Amino acid sequence: MSNQSTSHVAASTWRSFLVLTGFILIGMAAGNIISTAIAYFILSTANAHPIESLQALFITPEQVPYGWWLMMLLQGLTHIGTYLVPSILFVKWILKKDIQWFNFRPSPKRLSWLASILIAVSVMPLNSRIIEWNKNMKLPAFLSEVEIWMQQQELRLEQLTEFLVTFTGLPQLFVGLFVIGVIAAIGEEVLFRGIIQRLLTRAWANPHVAIWVAAVIFSTIHFQFYGFFPRVLLGALFGYIYYWTGNLSCAILAHFTNNALTVILYYMYNTGYISENIDKMEPASLGMCGISLLVTGALIYILRSGIERDKIIKLNNE
């Protein structure tokens, strides 16, 4: 590709990112407005002071009637408005593509789906070490004010997360799996892997740089600084799964598996099936991390080998 052609593609990509950002901001605003309006309507039927209750919902949701359910509703609709709807509209209206554009290879075999799920599970012990290291991260003294701000943001998000994961019954578990598992996995993979990673790959012609930059953006936008690096690792892993399989469903399945296992573990702790809160669990031992790394590597090898074998079979049949 000539320098002129490369610069044209890069310029086009950055223009696309500006448009995509506009779509996201509009979608975020619309999702917040719609979800807040629905929450207001529900509160008005159960409470004589819906405005006060709505304000309290964002500060002390545990004191508001149906607080957990309303916060889950807000989370789900805002997520759909911020990630999923803008992404689909961007692909259809701006890129002029249909939904199949997200998949640049034929539908994967069942082995690819299974390997993607197992990779998300096998990497968890290794990632637990990175989570622990990131939690204890200290910034240099001259960044102390930044660190204080980061800690305050983290505390606020931890309090909200702690409230949202208080699953005490099967209805809450299923809602949690749908909102935190299904909606989050689909919306985030469509945007960060399906669009951002692919646009960056087109602009730079280097899929590895695109995968890691998309993973950094994915982690940054969560605004959880003390979970930044483990989320980058997961984002890159989902990105490679997408790149190798060429099918977004594999990355979505891996993402869903990671989120769903977390939801289930919280449910098991809250209902007494396990005695230790996963937030307080010790990180995996170095030996377990080594096994995690080896198993994850083996699964990645199986995933890639299966894809390469399918390519050879296809070429021989043509």
SEDOLO-900104 format. One record per residue: residue number from 1; residue in three letters; x, y, z of N, C-alpha, C in turn. Coordinates in steps of 0.2 Angstrom, whole numbers, plus 2048, in hexadecimal, padded with zeros to 3 digits. Last residue first. Layout:
N
    k    r  n.X  n.Y  n.Z  ca.X  ca.Y  ca.Z  c.X  c.Y  c.Z
  NUM  ala    X    Y    Z     X     Y     Z    X    Y    Z
...
//
This chain:
318
    k    r  n.X  n.Y  n.Z  ca.X  ca.Y  ca.Z  c.X  c.Y  c.Z
  318  glu  7C5  77D  7F2   7C3   783   7ED  7C6  781  7E6
  317  asn  7CA  775  7FB   7C3   773   7F8  7C1  778  7F3
  316  asn  7D5  77A  7FF   7D6   774   7FC  7CF  772  7F8
  315  leu  7D0  785  806   7D4   786   800  7D5  780  7FC
  314  lys  7CA  77E  811   7C6   782   80D  7CA  784  806
  313  ile  7D5  778  817   7CF   774   815  7CB  778  80F
  312  ile  7DC  784  81B   7DF   77F   817  7DA  77B  813
  311  lys  7D2  789  825   7D4   78D   81F  7D7  789  819
  310  asp  7D2  77F  82E   7CC   781   82A  7CD  785  824
  309  arg  7DF  781  833   7DD   77A   830  7D7  77C  82C
  308  glu  7DE  78D  839   7E3   78C   834  7E1  786  830
  307  ile  7D5  78A  843   7D3   78F   83E  7D8  78E  838
  306  gly  7DC  781  84B   7D5   77F   848  7D3  784  842
  305  ser  7E6  789  84F   7E8   783   84B  7E1  781  847
  304  arg  7E0  792  858   7E4   794   851  7E5  78F  84D
  303  leu  7DC  78A  862   7D7   78E   85E  7DA  790  858
  302  ile  7E7  784  866   7E2   780   864  7DD  784  85F
  301  tyr  7EE  78F  86B   7F1   78B   866  7EC  787  862
  300  ile  7E5  793  875   7E7   797   870  7E9  794  86A
  299  leu  7E7  788  87D   7E1   789   87B  7E1  78E  875
  298  ala  7F5  78A  881   7F3   783   87E  7EC  784  87A
  297  gly  7F4  796  888   7F8   795   882  7F6  78F  87E
  296  thr  7EC  792  893   7E9   797   88E  7ED  797  888
  295  val  7F5  788  899   7EE   786   896  7EB  78B  891
  294  leu  7FF  791  89C   800   78B   898  7FA  789  895
  293  leu  7F9  79A  8A5   7FC   79D   89F  7FD  797  89A
  292  ser  7F5  792  8AF   7F0   796   8AB  7F3  798  8A5
  291  ile  801  78D  8B4   7FC   788   8B1  7F7  78C  8AC
  290  gly  805  799  8B9   809   796   8B4  805  791  8B0
  289  cys  7FC  79B  8C3   7FC   7A0   8BD  800  79D  8B7
  288  met  7FF  791  8CB   7F8   791   8C8  7F8  796  8C2
  287  gly  80B  795  8D0   80B   78F   8CC  804  78F  8C8
  286  leu  808  7A1  8D6   80C   7A2   8D0  80C  79B  8CC
  285  ser  7F6  7A1  8DB   7FD   7A0   8DC  801  7A0  8D5
  284  ala  7EA  7AE  8D8   7ED   7A7   8D7  7F4  7A7  8D8
  283  pro  7E6  7B9  8E6   7E8   7B7   8DF  7EA  7B0  8DE
  282  glu  7D9  7B6  8F2   7E0   7B7   8F0  7E1  7B5  8E9
  281  met  7C9  7BF  8F2   7CD   7B9   8F1  7D4  7BB  8EF
  280  lys  7C1  7CA  8F3   7C6   7C9   8F9  7CA  7C3  8F7
  279  asp  7B8  7C9  8E9   7BC   7CF   8E9  7C2  7CE  8EE
  278  ile  7B1  7BD  8EB   7B7   7BD   8E6  7BB  7C3  8E6
  277  asn  7AF  7B8  8FC   7AE   7BD   8F7  7B3  7BD  8F2
  276  glu  7AD  7A7  900   7B2   7AD   900  7B0  7B1  8FA
  275  ser  7A5  79C  901   7A5   7A0   907  7AA  7A7  906
  274  ile  797  798  8F6   79E   798   8F7  79F  79D  8FD
  273  tyr  78A  798  8F8   78D   792   8F5  794  792  8F6
  272  gly  784  7A3  8FD   787   79F   902  78A  799  8FF
  271  thr  77F  7AD  8F5   77A   7A8   8F7  77D  7A3  8FB
  270  asn  78A  7B5  8F2   784   7B8   8F6  77F  7B3  8F8
  269  tyr  792  7AB  8EC   794   7AE   8F2  78E  7B1  8F6
  268  met  78B  7A9  8E0   78C   7A3   8E5  78E  7A6  8EB
  267  tyr  78B  7B6  8DB   784   7B3   8DD  786  7AD  8E2
  266  tyr  798  7B7  8D8   795   7BC   8DC  78F  7B9  8DF
  265  leu  799  7AD  8CE   79D   7AD   8D4  79A  7B1  8DA
  264  ile  791  7B2  8C4   78F   7AC   8C7  793  7AB  8CE
  263  val  798  7BD  8C0   791   7BE   8C2  78F  7B8  8C7
  262  thr  7A4  7B7  8BB   7A4   7BC   8C1  79E  7BD  8C4
  261  leu  79F  7B0  8B0   7A2   7AC   8B6  7A2  7B1  8BC
  260  ala  79B  7BA  8A8   796   7B6   8AB  798  7B2  8B1
  259  asn  7A7  7C0  8A4   7A2   7C4   8A8  79D  7C0  8AC
  258  asn  7AD  7B6  89D   7B0   7B9   8A2  7AB  7BD  8A7
  257  thr  7A2  7B2  893   7A5   7AD   898  7A8  7B1  89E
  256  phe  7A2  7BE  88C   79C   7BC   890  79E  7B7  895
  255  his  7AE  7BE  886   7AD   7C3   88A  7A7  7C1  88F
  254  ala  7AD  7B2  87E   7B2   7B2   883  7B1  7B8  888
  253  leu  7A2  7B6  876   7A1   7B0   87A  7A7  7B0  880
  252  ile  7A8  7C0  86F   7A2   7C2   873  7A1  7BC  878
  251  ala  7B1  7BA  867   7B3   7BF   86C  7AE  7C0  871
  250  cys  7A9  7B2  860   7AE   7AF   864  7B0  7B3  869
  249  ser  7A1  7BB  858   79E   7B7   85D  7A3  7B4  862
  248  leu  7A9  7C1  84F   7A8   7C4   855  7A5  7C0  85A
  247  asn  7B6  7B9  846   7AF   7B9   848  7AD  7BC  84E
  246  gly  7C3  7B7  844   7BF   7BB   83F  7B8  7BB  840
  245  thr  7CC  7B0  84C   7C6   7AC   849  7C2  7B0  844
  244  trp  7D6  7B9  84E   7D7   7B2   84C  7D1  7AF  849
  243  tyr  7CF  7C5  852   7D4   7C5   84C  7D5  7BE  84A
  242  tyr  7C8  7C0  85D   7C4   7C3   858  7C9  7C3  851
  241  ile  7D3  7BC  865   7CE   7B7   864  7CA  7BA  85E
  240  tyr  7D9  7C9  867   7DC   7C4   863  7D8  7BE  861
  239  gly  7CF  7CF  86F   7D1   7D2   868  7D4  7CD  864
  238  phe  7CF  7C8  87A   7C9   7C8   876  7CA  7CA  86F
  237  leu  7DC  7CC  87E   7DA   7C5   87D  7D4  7C4  879
  236  ala  7DB  7DA  880   7DF   7D7   87B  7DE  7D0  879
  235  gly  7D2  7D9  88A   7D0   7DD   884  7D4  7DA  87E
  234  leu  7D9  7D3  894   7D3   7D0   892  7D1  7D3  88B
  233  leu  7E3  7DD  896   7E5   7D6   894  7DF  7D3  891
  232  val  7DC  7E8  89A   7DF   7E8   894  7E1  7E1  891
  231  arg  7D7  7E3  8A6   7D2   7E4   8A1  7D6  7E5  89A
  230  pro  7E3  7E3  8AD   7E0   7DD   8AC  7DB  7DD  8A6
  229  phe  7E6  7F1  8AD   7EA   7ED   8A9  7E7  7E6  8A8
  228  phe  7DB  7F8  8B4   7DC   7F9   8AE  7E0  7F4  8AA
  227  gly  7D6  7F8  8C1   7D4   7F2   8BD  7D6  7F2  8B6
  226  tyr  7D8  804  8C6   7DB   7FF   8C9  7D9  7F8  8C6
  225  phe  7D0  80C  8BD   7D7   80C   8BD  7DB  807  8C0
  224  gln  7C3  80C  8B5   7C5   808   8BB  7CC  807  8BA
  223  phe  7BD  811  8A9   7BF   815   8AE  7C0  812  8B5
  222  his  7BA  80B  89D   7B7   808   8A3  7B8  80D  8A9
  221  ile  7C2  810  894   7BC   812   894  7B7  810  89A
  220  thr  7CE  808  895   7CE   80F   897  7C7  812  898
  219  ser  7CB  7FC  88F   7CC   7FC   896  7CC  803  899
  218  phe  7CA  800  882   7C5   7FC   885  7C5  7FD  88D
  217  ile  7D6  805  87F   7D0   80A   87F  7CB  806  883
  216  val  7DE  7FA  880   7DF   7FF   885  7D9  804  885
  215  ala  7D9  7F2  876   7D8   7F0   87D  7D9  7F5  882
  214  ala  7DC  7FA  86B   7D5   7F9   86C  7D4  7F7  873
  213  val  7EA  7F8  86C   7E8   7FF   86D  7E0  7FE  86E
  212  trp  7EB  7EA  86A   7ED   7ED   870  7EA  7F4  871
  211  ile  7E6  7E9  85C   7E3   7E5   862  7E5  7E8  869
  210  ala  7EF  7F2  855   7E8   7F3   856  7E4  7F0  85B
  209  val  7FB  7EA  857   7FA   7F1   85A  7F3  7F3  85A
  208  his  7F7  7DF  84F   7F9   7DF   856  7F8  7E5  85A
  207  pro  7F4  7E3  842   7EE   7E1   846  7F0  7E0  84E
  206  asn  7F8  7F0  839   7FB   7EC   83E  7F6  7E9  843
  205  ala  7F2  7F9  831   7F4   7F3   82D  7F9  7EF  832
  204  trp  7ED  805  835   7F4   804   837  7F7  7FE  833
  203  ala  7DF  805  831   7E3   80B   831  7EB  80A  831
  202  arg  7DB  7F8  833   7DB   7FB   82C  7DF  801  82C
  201  thr  7DC  7F7  841   7E0   7F3   83D  7E0  7F5  836
  200  leu  7D3  801  845   7DA   802   846  7DE  7FE  842
  199  leu  7C7  7FB  841   7C9   801   83D  7D0  803  83F
  198  arg  7C7  7F0  849   7C8   7EF   842  7CA  7F5  83E
  197  gln  7C6  7F5  856   7CC   7F1   854  7CD  7F0  84C
  196  ile  7BA  7FC  854   7C0   800   856  7C6  7FC  854
  195  ile  7B0  7F1  851   7B1   7F7   84D  7B8  7FA  84E
  194  gly  7B2  7E5  858   7AF   7E5   851  7B0  7EB  84D
  193  arg  7B8  7E9  864   7BC   7E4   860  7B9  7E5  859
  192  phe  7B0  7F4  869   7B7   7F4   86A  7BB  7EF  865
  191  leu  7A2  7F1  865   7A5   7F7   864  7AD  7F7  864
  190  val  7A0  7E3  867   79E   7E6   860  7A2  7ED  85F
  189  glu  7A4  7E2  874   7A8   7DF   86F  7A6  7E1  868
  188  glu  79B  7EA  87B   7A2   7EB   87B  7A6  7E8  875
  187  gly  78E  7E3  878   78F   7EA   876  797  7EC  876
  186  ile  790  7D5  87C   78F   7D7   875  790  7DE  874
  185  ala  794  7D7  88A   798   7D3   885  797  7D5  87E
  184  ala  789  7DE  88F   790   7E1   88F  794  7DE  88A
  183  ile  77E  7D5  88D   77E   7DC   88A  785  7DF  88A
  182  val  783  7C9  894   781   7C9   88D  781  7D0  88A
  181  gly  788  7CD  8A1   78B   7C8   89D  789  7CA  895
  180  ile  781  7D8  8A7   788   7D8   8A8  78B  7D3  8A3
  179  val  773  7D4  8A2   776   7DB   8A2  77E  7DB  8A2
  178  phe  772  7C6  8A4   770   7C9   89E  773  7D0  89D
  177  leu  777  7C4  8B1   77A   7C0   8AB  779  7C4  8A5
  176  gly  76E  7CB  8B8   775   7CD   8B8  779  7CA  8B2
  175  val  762  7C4  8B6   763   7CB   8B3  76A  7CD  8B3
  174  phe  766  7B8  8BC   764   7B8   8B5  765  7BF  8B2
  173  leu  767  7BD  8C9   76D   7BA   8C6  76C  7BA  8BE
  172  gln  75A  7C1  8CC   760   7C6   8CC  766  7C3  8C8
  171  pro  754  7B5  8CC   752   7BA   8C7  757  7BF  8C7
  170  leu  75B  7AD  8D6   75B   7AC   8CF  759  7B1  8CA
  169  gly  762  7B9  8E3   75D   7B4   8E0  75E  7B3  8D9
  168  thr  76B  7C2  8E6   769   7BD   8EB  764  7B8  8E9
  167  phe  779  7CB  8E1   774   7C7   8DE  772  7C2  8E4
  166  thr  780  7D8  8E1   77D   7D5   8E7  777  7D0  8E5
  165  val  786  7DF  8D7   787   7D8   8D8  785  7D5  8DE
  164  leu  783  7ED  8DA   780   7E9   8D4  781  7E2  8D4
  163  phe  78A  7F0  8E5   783   7F0   8E5  780  7EC  8E0
  162  glu  797  7EF  8E0   795   7EB   8E5  78E  7EA  8E6
  161  thr  797  7F9  8D6   797   7F2   8D4  795  7ED  8D9
  160  leu  796  804  8DE   790   803   8D9  791  7FB  8D7
  159  gln  7A2  803  8E5   79C   803   8E9  796  802  8E4
  158  glu  7AB  804  8DA   7AB   7FE   8DE  7A4  7FE  8E2
  157  leu  7A9  811  8D6   7A7   80C   8D1  7A7  805  8D5
  156  arg  7AE  818  8E1   7A7   819   8DF  7A5  813  8DB
  155  leu  7BB  813  8E1   7B7   812   8E7  7B0  813  8E5
  154  glu  7C0  819  8D5   7C0   811   8D6  7BB  80F  8DC
  153  gln  7C0  826  8D8   7BC   823   8D2  7BB  81C  8D3
  152  gln  7C9  827  8E2   7C2   829   8E4  7BD  826  8DE
  151  gln  7D5  822  8DC   7D2   81E   8E1  7CB  820  8E3
  150  met  7D6  82D  8D3   7D5   826   8D0  7D2  822  8D6
  149  trp  7D9  837  8DC   7D3   838   8D7  7D1  831  8D5
  148  ile  7E5  833  8E1   7DF   834   8E5  7D9  834  8E1
  147  glu  7ED  833  8D5   7EC   82D   8D9  7E6  82D  8DD
  146  val  7ED  841  8D3   7EA   83D   8CE  7E8  836  8D1
  145  glu  7F5  844  8DE   7EE   847   8DD  7EA  843  8D8
  144  ser  801  83E  8DC   7FD   83C   8E2  7F6  83E  8E1
  143  leu  80B  83F  8D3   804   83D   8D0  7FF  83C  8D6
  142  phe  817  840  8DA   815   846   8D7  80E  845  8D3
  141  ala  819  833  8DE   816   838   8E3  814  83E  8E0
  140  pro  813  826  8D3   818   82A   8D6  815  830  8DA
  139  leu  806  81A  8D8   809   81F   8D3  80E  823  8D7
  138  lys  804  809  8DB   805   80F   8DD  808  814  8D8
  137  met  7F9  7FB  8DA   7FE   7FF   8D7  7FE  806  8DA
  136  asn  7F1  7F1  8DF   7F6   7F4   8E4  7FB  7F9  8E0
  135  lys  7EA  7EE  8D4   7E6   7F1   8DA  7EB  7F4  8DF
  134  asn  7F3  7E8  8CC   7F0   7EE   8CA  7ED  7F2  8D0
  133  trp  7F5  7DC  8D3   7FB   7E0   8D2  7F8  7E7  8D0
  132  glu  7E9  7D6  8D2   7EC   7D7   8D9  7F1  7DC  8D8
  131  ile  7E8  7D4  8C4   7E3   7D8   8C8  7E6  7DA  8CE
  130  ile  7F2  7CB  8C2   7F3   7D2   8BF  7EE  7D7  8C2
  129  arg  7ED  7C0  8C8   7F3   7C3   8CA  7F4  7CA  8C8
  128  ser  7E2  7BE  8C0   7E1   7C0   8C7  7E7  7C3  8CA
  127  asn  7E7  7BA  8B4   7E4   7C0   8B5  7E3  7C3  8BC
  126  leu  7EA  7AC  8B7   7EF   7B1   8B5  7ED  7B8  8B6
  125  pro  7DC  7A8  8B9   7E1   7A7   8BF  7E7  7AC  8BD
  124  met  7D6  7AA  8AC   7D4   7AE   8B2  7D9  7AD  8B8
  123  val  7D9  7A3  8A1   7DD   7A9   8A2  7DC  7AC  8A9
  122  ser  7CF  799  8A0   7D6   797   8A2  7DA  79D  8A4
  121  val  7C3  7A0  89C   7C4   79D   8A2  7CB  79C  8A5
  120  ala  7C7  7A5  88F   7C4   7AA   894  7C5  7A7  89B
  119  ile  7C9  798  889   7CF   79D   88A  7CD  7A2  88F
  118  leu  7BD  793  889   7C1   790   88D  7C7  794  88E
  117  ile  7B7  79B  87F   7B4   79A   886  7B9  798  88B
  116  ser  7BF  798  874   7BE   79F   876  7BB  79F  87D
  115  ala  7BD  78A  872   7C3   78C   874  7C3  793  877
  114  leu  7AF  78A  86E   7B1   787   875  7B8  789  877
  113  trp  7B0  791  862   7AC   794   867  7AE  791  86E
  112  ser  7B9  788  85B   7BB   78F   85C  7B7  792  862
  111  leu  7B1  77C  85B   7B7   77C   85F  7BA  783  860
  110  arg  7A7  77F  852   7A5   77F   859  7AC  77F  85D
  109  lys  7AE  78B  846   7AC   784   848  7AA  784  850
  108  pro  7A8  79B  840   7AD   796   843  7A9  790  845
  107  ser  7A3  7A1  831   7A1   79F   837  7A5  79A  83A
  106  pro  7B0  7A9  827   7AA   7A5   828  7A9  7A3  82F
  105  arg  7B6  7BA  82C   7B7   7B3   82A  7B1  7AF  82A
  104  phe  7B1  7C6  830   7B5   7C6   82A  7B8  7BF  828
  103  asn  7A4  7CD  837   7A7   7C6   837  7AB  7C6  830
  102  phe  79F  7D9  836   7A2   7D8   83C  7A6  7D1  83C
  101  trp  797  7D8  82B   79D   7DC   82A  7A2  7DA  830
  100  gln  78A  7D4  82E   78F   7CF   82D  796  7D2  82C
   99  ile  782  7E0  82F   785   7DD   835  78A  7D7  834
   98  asp  788  7EA  821   783   7E6   825  786  7E3  82B
   97  lys  78E  7FB  81E   78F   7F3   81E  789  7F0  822
   96  lys  791  808  81E   78D   805   819  78E  7FE  818
   95  leu  798  810  827   79C   80B   823  798  808  81E
   94  ile  78C  817  82B   792   81A   829  797  816  825
   93  trp  781  80F  82D   780   815   82A  787  818  827
   92  lys  786  802  832   781   803   82D  781  809  829
   91  val  78F  806  83C   791   801   837  78C  802  831
   90  phe  788  80F  844   78E   811   841  790  80C  83B
   89  leu  77E  806  849   77C   80C   844  782  80F  841
   88  ile  786  7FE  851   782   7FB   84B  780  801  846
   87  ser  78B  807  85A   78F   803   856  78C  801  850
   86  pro  780  80D  860   784   811   85C  788  80D  858
   85  val  77B  800  867   777   804   862  77B  809  85D
   84  leu  786  7FD  870   783   7F8   86A  780  7FC  865
   83  tyr  78A  808  878   78F   803   875  78B  800  86F
   82  thr  780  810  87E   787   812   87D  78B  80E  878
   81  gly  774  809  87E   774   80F   87B  77B  812  879
   80  ile  778  7FE  886   776   7FD   87F  776  803  87B
   79  his  77C  804  892   781   801   88E  77F  800  887
   78  thr  76F  80A  895   775   80E   894  77A  80B  890
   77  leu  768  7FE  898   766   802   892  76C  807  890
   76  gly  770  7F8  8A2   76F   7F4   89C  76D  7F9  896
   75  gln  770  802  8AD   776   7FF   8AA  775  7FC  8A3
   74  leu  762  803  8AF   766   809   8AD  76D  807  8A9
   73  leu  75F  7F6  8B3   75C   7F9   8AD  760  7FF  8AA
   72  met  767  7F6  8BF   768   7F1   8B9  765  7F4  8B3
   71  met  760  800  8C6   767   801   8C4  769  7FC  8BE
   70  leu  754  7FA  8C8   754   800   8C4  75B  801  8C2
   69  trp  757  7EF  8D0   754   7EE   8C9  755  7F4  8C5
   68  trp  75C  7F6  8DB   760   7F1   8D8  75E  7F0  8D0
   67  gly  750  7FD  8DF   757   801   8DD  75B  7FC  8D9
   66  tyr  743  7FC  8E3   745   7F8   8DD  74C  7FB  8DA
   65  pro  744  80B  8EC   740   805   8EA  742  802  8E3
   64  val  754  80F  8F3   74F   810   8EE  74B  80A  8EC
   63  gln  760  80B  8F9   75A   80E   8FD  754  810  8F9
   62  glu  769  807  8F0   766   802   8F5  760  805  8F9
   61  pro  76E  813  8EA   768   80F   8E7  765  809  8EB
   60  thr  773  821  8EE   772   81B   8F2  76C  817  8EF
   59  ile  775  827  8E1   779   828   8E7  779  822  8EC
   58  phe  76C  825  8D7   773   825   8D5  778  826  8DB
   57  leu  760  825  8DF   762   81F   8DB  769  81F  8D9
   56  ala  75E  832  8E3   761   82D   8E8  763  827  8E4
   55  gln  757  837  8D7   75E   839   8D9  761  835  8DE
   54  leu  74C  82F  8D8   750   82E   8D2  757  831  8D4
   53  ser  746  833  8E4   748   82C   8E3  74D  82B  8DE
   52  glu  743  841  8E0   748   83F   8E5  74B  838  8E5
   51  ile  73A  83E  8D6   740   842   8D4  745  840  8DA
   50  pro  72F  836  8DC   734   833   8D7  73A  837  8D6
   49  his  727  835  8E9   72C   83A   8E7  731  837  8E2
   48  ala  71E  82B  8EB   71B   832   8EA  721  837  8E8
   47  asn  721  81C  8E2   723   821   8E7  720  827  8E5
   46  ala  71D  813  8D8   71E   810   8DF  720  815  8E4
   45  thr  71C  81B  8CD   716   816   8CE  717  813  8D5
   44  ser  728  821  8CC   722   825   8CD  71C  821  8CF
   43  leu  731  817  8C9   731   81A   8D0  72A  81E  8D1
   42  ile  72D  815  8BB   72D   810   8C0  72C  812  8C7
   41  phe  731  822  8B6   72A   81F   8B5  729  81A  8BB
   40  tyr  73E  822  8B9   73A   827   8BC  733  825  8BC
   39  ala  743  818  8B1   744   817   8B8  73F  81C  8BC
   38  ile  740  81D  8A4   73D   817   8A6  73D  816  8AE
   37  ala  749  828  8A4   741   829   8A4  73E  823  8A6
   36  thr  755  822  8A5   753   826   8AB  74B  827  8AA
   35  ser  755  81B  899   755   817   89F  753  81B  8A5
   34  ile  755  827  890   750   822   890  74F  81E  896
   33  ile  761  82E  894   75A   831   894  755  82C  894
   32  asn  76B  824  892   76A   827   898  763  82A  899
   31  gly  769  822  884   768   81C   888  767  81F  88F
   30  ala  76C  82F  87F   766   82C   87E  764  826  883
   29  ala  77A  830  883   775   835   885  76E  832  885
   28  met  77F  825  87C   780   826   883  77B  82A  886
   27  gly  77D  829  86F   77A   823   871  77A  823  879
   26  ile  785  835  86E   77E   836   86D  77A  82F  870
   25  leu  791  82F  870   78F   834   875  787  835  874
   24  ile  792  826  865   792   823   86C  78F  828  871
   23  phe  792  82F  85A   78C   82A   85B  78C  827  862
   22  gly  79E  835  85C   798   839   85C  792  834  85D
   21  thr  7A7  82A  85A   7A6   82E   861  7A0  832  862
   20  leu  7A4  828  84D   7A3   823   851  7A2  826  858
   19  val  7AA  834  848   7A3   833   847  7A1  82E  84C
   18  leu  7B7  832  84C   7B4   838   84E  7AC  837  84D
   17  phe  7BA  826  845   7BA   826   84C  7B7  82C  84F
   16  ser  7BA  82B  837   7B5   826   83A  7B4  826  841
   15  arg  7C5  832  838   7BF   836   837  7B9  831  839
   14  trp  7CF  828  839   7CE   82D   83E  7C7  831  83E
   13  thr  7CD  822  82D   7CC   81E   833  7CA  823  839
   12  ser  7D1  82B  823   7CA   829   823  7C8  825  82A
   11  ala  7DE  82C  827   7DA   832   828  7D3  830  828
   10  ala  7E2  81F  823   7E3   821   82A  7DE  827  82B
    9  val  7E0  81F  815   7DC   81A   81A  7DC  81D  821
    8  his  7E9  829  812   7E2   82A   810  7DE  825  815
    7  ser  7F5  823  815   7F3   829   819  7EC  82B  818
    6  thr  7F5  818  80C   7F5   817   813  7F3  81D  817
    5  ser  7F6  81F  800   7F0   81B   801  7EF  81A  809
    4  gln  802  825  801   7FC   829   800  7F6  825  802
    3  asn  80B  81A  802   80A   81F   808  804  823  807
    2  ser  803  80B  7FC   807   811   7FB  806  815  801
    1  met  804  7FA  800   800   800   800  804  806  800
//
